[in-house]
Amino acid sequence: MWWNYICKWLQGADKRRLIIFSKPDQDMPRITKHRLFFSENIVLENLRVNSGINDAEWNRIVGKIFIKFDGDLFDFKLV
C-alpha cells in the first residue's frame, strides 16, 4: 500500500528524503542513546517489511530516511 508507494517514491530521485516523526512508548522512563537507536531500528524495520521492497532497493533508500522522536511538530500557539 502506501508503504510501498513511499519507498518507490524515494527511489525516484536522489534528492528525495523522508522524515518520520514518531513518539516513543510512554512507559519509557527516559530515552537513552541505546533505546533511541533500538526504537529507530524498529521504525525502519516496520517500513521495510511493510513496503515489500527487496534488499537492494532498501539499501538504496535507507540513507534517505530520517526519524525524529518526540518532536514538537505541532507545538505552536493558536492566535
Secondary structure, DSSP 8 states (H G I E B T S, - for coil): -HHHHHHHHHHT-TT--EEEEE---TT-SS--HHHHHHHHHHHHHHHHHHHT--HHHHHHHGGGEEEEES--TT-----
